Amino acid sequence: MQFRNIARLSLIALATFLSAGCSMMPASGPQGDAVRASEAGSPESLPYALVKVTPDVEAVLASFSPRLSNQATRGFRADPTEIRFGVGDVVSVTIFEAAAGGLFIPLEAGVRPGNFVTIPNQNVDHNGFISVPYAGNIRAKGRTPVEVQQAIVDSLKNRAIEPQAVVTLIDQRTSLISVLGEVNSPARFPANAAGERILDAITRAGGPKGQGFDTWVMLERGGRRTTVPFGQLVYEPTNNIFVQPNDTIYVYREPQNFVAFGASGSQGQFNFDAWRISLAEGVAKAGGLNDSSADPASVFLYRGEMREVAERLGVDTRRFPGDVVPVIYNVNFRDPSGFFLATKFQMRAKDVVFISNASSVEAAKVMQFIRLVTATVNDPIVAAQNAVLLRTAIKTSP
């Protein structure tokens, strides 16, 4: 009777387990069907959007990759600008007259050679002016040499004989470019009037110290900042825009990495070791798909996307607060074309790759548990039966 009760309780526990489903079994993450079914979210969980990777999705993501050349309408002009005078710059002014007898050229022949006079070098004062005899204070701050020359001529044209002026920047102290951080020779140097690009400025500072694939470049201009990988400046020349006076370039190293979980060959954190890698390369770095447990149709990539990007992907963003929308991308490796999509899908730093177990693996776990339960129930019954048989054999023995 006691053994019968034990068996009954064991069968009740097994039935309870089966009714609870596979959620009680150990696993490294959700099933692929659970990821797809829970997209709508629940009051207890964080809502997310599930996006199937297609060529159109990859095109949208490529259009939103960080590029300095795309910042033209946001304060980051890509073309060079003229050098303008600032407070503290040292300026030279030379004035020419068409004939002797004017304001600057003596009437007596042979007194001095040439038909010009050079005014001693002077700094642009704190109010932004330089002083020119008979012309008074001429505003120089914020003006180009040509504009200052024209202002001098306009002030002298009614007093001098067909005056002309040449204004030269002797010592450039305000139109400077700063290059800081992980470069061999951090420096602050004058902007080149001919124009130079970001890589030119970094070269003038001795070049980056470390490997290019884990180097980032931040450009600060007019209170705005933008950051791109160093490799993007090298391999995509459109991003190597012209620097402008008073720009600050900060070079720093930050290894790009991602994490992989689930039914991959190995789990953990992996470095890109390149300035960018595709999803296919990322899965390969993690050891590929585990042939005995992975569901090829359930390869997921977790990432937070900006609201504008999510809207372009067709996500209804009204249910997501804030500027960042949690998005899970799904690639189907059962479909042969999925590998082509994975080679074009570019990963980003801090992405999370998860490969779900196949349904058969979870079913095998359940069957193994059932065998364990039945064996646990059966063992004491068999032991009791053996004890009864042994006792009977002892009693009946002569």
C-alpha positions as CSV (number, residue, x, y, z in Angstrom):
1,M,0.0,0.0,0.0
2,Q,2.8,2.4,0.8
3,F,4.6,1.7,-2.5
4,R,1.3,2.3,-4.3
5,N,1.0,5.8,-2.7
6,I,4.6,6.6,-3.6
7,A,3.9,5.7,-7.2
8,R,0.7,7.8,-7.2
9,L,2.5,10.9,-5.9
10,S,5.3,10.5,-8.4
11,L,2.8,10.3,-11.3
12,I,1.0,13.4,-10.0
13,A,4.4,15.3,-9.9
14,L,5.2,14.2,-13.4
15,A,1.8,15.3,-14.7
16,T,2.3,18.7,-13.1
17,F,5.6,19.1,-14.7
18,L,4.3,18.1,-18.2
19,S,1.4,20.6,-17.8
20,A,3.9,23.4,-17.0
21,G,5.7,22.7,-20.3
22,C,9.3,23.2,-21.2
23,S,9.7,26.4,-19.3
24,M,10.9,24.5,-16.3
25,M,13.8,22.9,-18.2
26,P,17.3,24.5,-18.0
27,A,18.1,26.6,-21.1
28,S,20.5,29.4,-22.2
29,G,17.6,31.6,-23.4
30,P,14.1,31.7,-24.9
31,Q,12.9,29.5,-27.7
32,G,12.6,31.0,-31.1
33,D,8.8,30.7,-31.0
34,A,8.8,32.5,-27.7
35,V,10.8,35.4,-29.1
36,R,8.3,35.7,-32.0
37,A,5.2,35.2,-29.8
38,S,6.2,37.7,-27.2
39,E,6.9,40.6,-29.5
40,A,3.8,42.4,-28.4
41,G,5.2,42.4,-24.9
42,S,3.5,42.1,-21.5
43,P,3.0,44.4,-18.5
44,E,5.9,42.6,-16.7
45,S,8.4,42.7,-19.6
46,L,10.2,45.3,-21.7
47,P,8.5,45.6,-25.1
48,Y,10.5,45.1,-28.2
49,A,10.1,45.0,-32.0
50,L,10.9,41.9,-34.0
51,V,12.3,42.7,-37.5
52,K,13.1,40.1,-40.1
53,V,16.3,40.9,-42.0
54,T,15.7,41.6,-45.6
55,P,17.6,43.5,-48.3
56,D,15.3,46.5,-47.6
57,V,16.2,46.4,-43.9
58,E,19.9,46.3,-44.7
59,A,19.6,49.3,-47.0
60,V,17.8,51.3,-44.3
61,L,20.5,50.5,-41.7
62,A,23.3,51.3,-44.2
63,S,21.8,54.7,-44.8
64,F,21.9,55.5,-41.1
65,S,25.5,54.4,-40.5
66,P,27.6,57.2,-38.9
67,R,29.2,59.4,-41.5
68,L,30.8,62.8,-41.1
69,S,29.8,63.7,-44.7
70,N,26.1,63.3,-43.7
71,Q,26.5,66.1,-41.1
72,A,26.6,69.0,-43.6
73,T,23.1,70.2,-42.6
74,R,23.9,69.8,-38.9
75,G,26.9,72.1,-38.5
76,F,29.6,69.9,-40.1
77,R,30.3,71.4,-43.5
78,A,32.4,69.1,-45.7
79,D,34.1,71.8,-47.8
80,P,37.0,74.0,-46.7
81,T,36.5,77.6,-45.5
82,E,38.6,80.7,-45.8
83,I,40.9,81.8,-43.0
84,R,39.5,84.8,-41.1
85,F,41.4,87.1,-38.7
86,G,40.8,86.8,-35.0
87,V,41.9,88.7,-31.9
88,G,45.6,88.3,-31.3
89,D,46.6,87.6,-34.9
90,V,49.6,89.5,-36.2
91,V,48.9,91.4,-39.4
92,S,51.1,93.2,-41.9
93,V,49.6,96.0,-44.1
94,T,51.3,97.4,-47.3
95,I,49.7,100.3,-49.1
96,F,50.5,101.2,-52.8
97,E,49.8,104.5,-54.6
98,A,49.7,105.0,-58.4
99,A,52.0,108.1,-58.4
100,A,54.2,110.2,-56.1
101,G,52.8,113.1,-54.2
102,G,50.0,111.3,-52.4
103,L,49.6,110.5,-48.8
104,F,52.4,107.9,-48.5
105,I,54.7,108.4,-51.5
106,P,57.0,111.6,-51.5
107,L,56.8,114.0,-54.4
108,E,60.6,114.3,-54.7
109,A,62.1,111.7,-57.0
110,G,64.8,109.5,-55.7
111,V,63.9,110.0,-52.1
112,R,62.8,106.4,-51.7
113,P,62.4,103.4,-54.0
114,G,59.0,102.0,-55.0
115,N,55.5,103.3,-54.7
116,F,54.5,101.6,-51.5
117,V,54.8,101.8,-47.8
118,T,54.7,99.0,-45.2
119,I,53.1,99.6,-41.9
120,P,54.7,97.9,-38.9
121,N,53.2,94.6,-37.9
122,Q,50.4,94.8,-35.4
123,N,48.1,92.6,-33.5
124,V,44.3,92.6,-34.0
125,D,43.3,94.3,-30.7
126,H,40.7,92.9,-28.3
127,N,38.0,94.9,-30.0
128,G,38.9,93.2,-33.3
129,F,40.5,96.3,-35.1
130,I,43.8,97.2,-36.7
131,S,45.0,100.8,-37.1
132,V,45.9,102.2,-40.6
133,P,47.3,105.8,-40.9
134,Y,44.7,108.2,-42.4
135,A,42.2,105.3,-42.6
136,G,41.7,105.0,-38.8
137,N,40.6,101.8,-37.2
138,I,39.7,99.0,-39.6
139,R,37.8,96.0,-38.4
140,A,39.7,92.8,-39.0
141,K,38.1,90.2,-36.7
142,G,35.9,87.8,-38.6
143,R,37.1,89.1,-42.0
144,T,39.3,87.6,-44.7
145,P,42.5,89.4,-45.9
146,V,40.6,90.4,-49.1
147,E,37.8,91.9,-47.1
148,V,40.2,93.9,-44.9
149,Q,42.1,95.1,-48.0
150,Q,38.9,96.4,-49.5
151,A,38.0,98.2,-46.3
152,I,41.4,100.0,-46.3
153,V,41.1,101.0,-49.9
154,D,37.5,102.4,-49.3
155,S,38.8,104.5,-46.5
156,L,41.7,106.0,-48.5
157,K,40.4,106.3,-52.0
158,N,39.3,110.0,-51.5
159,R,42.7,111.0,-50.1
160,A,45.4,108.8,-51.7
161,I,46.2,108.4,-55.4
162,E,44.5,105.3,-56.5
163,P,45.4,103.3,-53.4
164,Q,45.8,99.6,-53.2
165,A,46.4,97.5,-50.1
166,V,47.9,94.1,-49.4
167,V,47.1,92.5,-46.0
168,T,49.2,89.5,-44.8
169,L,48.7,87.2,-41.9
170,I,52.2,87.1,-40.2
171,D,51.4,85.0,-37.1
172,Q,48.2,83.0,-36.9
173,R,47.0,82.7,-33.3
174,T,43.3,82.1,-33.5
175,S,42.5,79.9,-36.6
176,L,43.9,76.8,-34.9
177,I,43.2,73.1,-35.0
178,S,43.7,70.9,-32.0
179,V,44.5,67.2,-32.3
180,L,44.4,65.3,-28.9
181,G,44.3,61.8,-27.5
182,E,45.9,58.7,-28.8
183,V,48.2,60.3,-31.3
184,N,52.0,60.3,-31.3
185,S,52.4,64.1,-31.0
186,P,49.3,65.9,-29.7
187,A,49.4,69.4,-31.1
188,R,47.6,72.7,-31.7
189,F,48.6,74.1,-35.1
190,P,47.4,76.8,-37.5
191,A,44.8,75.9,-40.1
192,N,46.1,75.5,-43.6
193,A,44.7,78.2,-46.0
194,A,44.8,75.6,-48.8
195,G,42.5,73.3,-46.8
196,E,43.3,70.0,-45.3
197,R,41.3,67.0,-44.3
198,I,40.9,65.1,-41.0
199,L,43.5,62.5,-41.9
200,D,45.9,65.3,-42.8
201,A,45.4,66.9,-39.4
202,I,45.9,63.5,-37.6
203,T,49.1,63.0,-39.7
204,R,50.4,66.4,-38.6
205,A,50.0,65.2,-35.0
206,G,52.1,62.1,-35.7
207,G,49.3,59.6,-36.6
208,P,47.4,57.3,-34.3
209,K,49.3,55.3,-31.7
210,G,47.3,52.0,-31.9
211,Q,45.7,49.8,-34.4
212,G,43.2,51.5,-36.7
213,F,40.5,49.0,-36.2
214,D,39.9,49.9,-32.5
215,T,40.5,53.6,-33.0
216,W,37.7,56.2,-33.0
217,V,37.8,59.8,-34.1
218,M,35.6,62.5,-32.5
219,L,35.2,65.8,-34.3
220,E,34.0,68.8,-32.3
221,R,33.0,71.9,-34.2
222,G,30.9,74.9,-33.0
223,G,29.6,73.1,-29.9
224,R,28.6,70.0,-31.9
225,R,30.2,66.6,-31.8
226,T,30.2,63.5,-33.9
227,T,32.2,60.3,-33.8
228,V,33.2,57.7,-36.4
229,P,35.6,54.7,-36.6
230,F,39.0,55.6,-37.9
231,G,38.6,52.9,-40.6
232,Q,35.6,54.8,-42.0
233,L,37.8,57.7,-42.8
234,V,40.3,55.5,-44.6
235,Y,38.0,53.2,-46.5
236,E,35.2,55.6,-47.2
237,P,36.9,58.8,-48.4
238,T,33.6,60.8,-48.4
239,N,33.9,60.8,-44.6
240,N,37.4,62.4,-44.6
241,I,36.0,65.9,-44.7
242,F,37.9,69.2,-44.6
243,V,38.8,70.5,-41.1
244,Q,38.0,74.1,-40.3
245,P,39.6,76.7,-38.0
246,N,39.0,76.0,-34.3
247,D,38.1,72.4,-34.8
248,T,39.1,69.9,-32.1
249,I,39.9,66.3,-33.1
250,Y,40.0,63.7,-30.4
251,V,41.5,60.3,-31.2
252,Y,40.8,57.5,-28.7
253,R,40.9,53.7,-28.6
254,E,37.9,51.6,-27.7
255,P,37.8,48.0,-28.8
256,Q,34.5,47.1,-30.5
257,N,33.0,43.8,-29.2
258,F,29.8,41.8,-29.1
259,V,28.5,39.0,-26.9
260,A,27.1,35.7,-28.1
261,F,24.8,33.3,-26.2
262,G,22.8,30.2,-26.9
263,A,23.5,27.4,-29.2
264,S,26.7,28.7,-30.7
265,G,30.0,26.9,-30.8
266,S,31.2,29.1,-27.8
267,Q,29.6,31.8,-25.7
268,G,31.1,35.0,-24.3
269,Q,32.4,38.4,-25.4
270,F,34.3,38.7,-28.7
271,N,36.3,41.6,-30.1
272,F,35.7,42.7,-33.7
273,D,39.5,42.9,-34.4
274,A,38.4,44.9,-37.5
275,W,36.8,48.3,-38.0
276,R,33.6,46.5,-38.9
277,I,32.3,42.9,-39.3
278,S,29.2,41.3,-40.7
279,L,26.7,39.2,-38.8
280,A,28.1,36.1,-40.6
281,E,31.6,36.9,-39.4
282,G,30.3,37.5,-35.9
283,V,28.6,34.1,-35.8
284,A,31.7,32.5,-37.1
285,K,33.8,34.2,-34.4
286,A,31.5,32.6,-31.8
287,G,32.2,29.2,-33.2
288,G,29.2,29.0,-35.6
289,L,26.0,27.2,-35.0
290,N,26.1,24.1,-32.8
291,D,25.1,21.3,-35.1
292,S,23.5,19.2,-32.3
293,S,21.4,21.9,-30.7
294,A,21.0,25.1,-32.8
295,D,17.8,26.1,-34.6
296,P,19.2,27.8,-37.8
297,A,15.9,29.7,-38.3
298,S,16.2,31.3,-34.9
299,V,19.4,33.5,-35.1
300,F,18.6,36.7,-33.3
301,L,20.6,40.0,-32.9
302,Y,19.6,42.4,-30.1
303,R,20.2,46.1,-30.6
304,G,18.8,49.5,-29.5
305,E,17.9,51.6,-32.5
306,M,17.1,55.3,-32.7
307,R,13.5,56.1,-33.1
308,E,14.0,57.5,-36.6
309,V,15.7,54.3,-37.7
310,A,13.0,52.1,-36.2
311,E,10.3,54.1,-38.0
312,R,12.1,53.6,-41.3
313,L,12.2,49.9,-40.6
314,G,8.4,49.9,-40.3
315,V,8.2,49.6,-36.5
316,D,5.2,51.1,-34.8
317,T,7.1,53.3,-32.2
318,R,4.1,54.7,-30.4
319,R,4.3,52.0,-27.7
320,F,8.0,52.7,-27.0
321,P,9.0,55.5,-24.6
322,G,12.3,57.4,-25.1
323,D,14.5,57.8,-28.1
324,V,15.9,54.3,-28.2
325,V,13.7,51.4,-29.4
326,P,14.7,47.8,-28.5
327,V,14.8,45.8,-31.7
328,I,15.5,42.1,-32.3
329,Y,16.6,41.2,-35.8
330,N,15.9,37.7,-37.0
331,V,18.0,35.9,-39.7
332,N,16.9,32.5,-41.0
333,F,19.9,30.3,-41.7
334,R,17.7,27.5,-42.9
335,D,17.0,29.6,-46.0
336,P,20.2,29.5,-48.2
337,S,19.7,33.2,-48.9
338,G,20.0,34.0,-45.2
339,F,23.7,33.6,-45.4
340,F,23.9,36.3,-48.1
341,L,21.9,38.6,-45.9
342,A,24.1,37.8,-42.9
343,T,27.3,38.8,-44.9
344,K,25.8,42.2,-45.6
345,F,24.3,42.9,-42.2
346,Q,26.8,45.1,-40.4
347,M,27.2,44.5,-36.6
348,R,27.8,47.3,-34.2
349,A,29.6,47.5,-30.9
350,K,27.7,46.0,-27.9
351,D,25.4,43.9,-30.1
352,V,24.0,40.7,-28.6
353,V,23.8,37.6,-30.7
354,F,21.5,34.8,-29.5
355,I,21.0,31.4,-31.2
356,S,18.0,29.5,-29.9
357,N,17.9,25.7,-29.3
358,A,15.9,23.6,-31.7
359,S,12.5,22.3,-30.5
360,S,13.7,18.7,-30.7
361,V,16.4,19.5,-28.2
362,E,13.9,20.8,-25.7
363,A,11.7,17.7,-26.3
364,A,14.7,15.5,-25.7
365,K,15.3,17.3,-22.3
366,V,11.7,16.5,-21.4
367,M,12.0,12.9,-22.3
368,Q,15.2,12.6,-20.4
369,F,13.5,14.1,-17.3
370,I,10.6,11.6,-17.7
371,R,13.0,8.7,-17.8
372,L,14.6,10.1,-14.6
373,V,11.3,10.4,-12.8
374,T,10.1,6.9,-13.9
375,A,13.4,5.4,-12.9
376,T,13.1,7.2,-9.5
377,V,9.6,5.8,-9.0
378,N,10.5,2.4,-10.3
379,D,13.7,1.8,-8.2
380,P,12.0,1.6,-4.7
381,I,9.3,-0.7,-6.2
382,V,11.8,-3.0,-7.7
383,A,13.8,-3.0,-4.4
384,A,10.7,-3.8,-2.4
385,Q,9.8,-6.6,-4.8
386,N,13.3,-8.0,-4.5
387,A,13.0,-7.9,-0.7
388,V,9.7,-9.8,-0.8
389,L,11.1,-12.4,-3.1
390,L,14.2,-12.7,-0.9
391,R,12.1,-13.1,2.2
392,T,9.9,-15.7,0.5
393,A,12.9,-17.6,-0.6
394,I,14.3,-17.6,2.9
395,K,11.1,-18.9,4.4
396,T,10.7,-21.7,1.9
397,S,14.2,-22.8,2.0
398,P,14.8,-26.2,3.9
